[in-house]
Amino acid sequence: MRVNPGDPRLLQDFIAAKLSLSRRGAKEVIDARRAWVNRKCVWMARARLETGDVVEISKAIPRAPVKFHVRVLWSNDNYLVCDKPAGLSSCGETKSVESILRTQENLPDLVAVHRLDRDTTGCLLVAKNAAAMDAAIETFKTHKVLKIYSAIVAGRFKFAHQKIEAPLDGQPAVSVVTRESIGDEASLLRVRIETGRTNQIRRHLASVRHPVLGDRVFGLKSARDPRLMQVPRQMLHAATLELPDPMDPRSQIRAHAPLPSDFRAALKLFGMGKRN
């Protein structure tokens, strides 16, 4: 949609007029990061348009629906590992994974041991009681927790293996990257993190110029490839979690979360086919 003389000049008003939406409906389109101006994602409803600007509304790959039942991948008397869906916070909100599981599993003392970003999916460790939580915190301070992520990144990742050792927030941070597949202007990576800094994978991959697709904070700010406008969220998935059981070190906690549907659709979009 090209902006012509006489068209509304605020992005929200322009979208509402052109798509016959209410202003609230137009705001929802913008908040969903589906509005692009001159191939740049814009999320300010009051962004000002100029004559000749081109506004595109992405027809995104359908997001995996936000689920209010959370799948449990592994469980014992003290812990469970769940498959966190996109669109939910790990904890701290009324409709967080933590609060849903408290009701679903009838465990009012249940608490998430660590966090995944709202739009990151996959393995999340949850303690069922306070003693288990305290023990898990101590285990996470060691280097005995294995966390492996799948990520779809922009560009053709040229290294079969790469170790990224770049401090974050003044603290050491290490991510070990293995290339799984190369597609059309995107790559599938496996990332093992040896430290757990905030947004570590997203920041590290952006630092080597292969940001996670759909990352609206550290990712690409423009879409030279129109397929980028179809990616509904950051393509980051916590695929595997392994650690000694903090309450019984002779036992292991092991869980694997399959790729969600929107992740597999993004792989197909960039020529990497469907994967489990």
RAVENQUI-V862730 format. One record per helix or strand. SS is the DSSP state (H for helix, E for strand). FROM is the first residue (numbers start at 1). LEN is the number of residues. Records with the same first field share a line. If there is no record, write none. Layout:
# RAVENQUI-V862730
SS=FROM-LEN  FROM-LEN
This chain:
# RAVENQUI-V862730
E=2-1  10-1  35-3  40-2  48-1  54-4  71-5  79-6  111-2  121-7  146-9  161-5  168-1  171-1  174-9  186-8  212-1  222-1  236-10  248-9
H=11-9  23-9  97-8  130-11  200-8  226-5  261-9
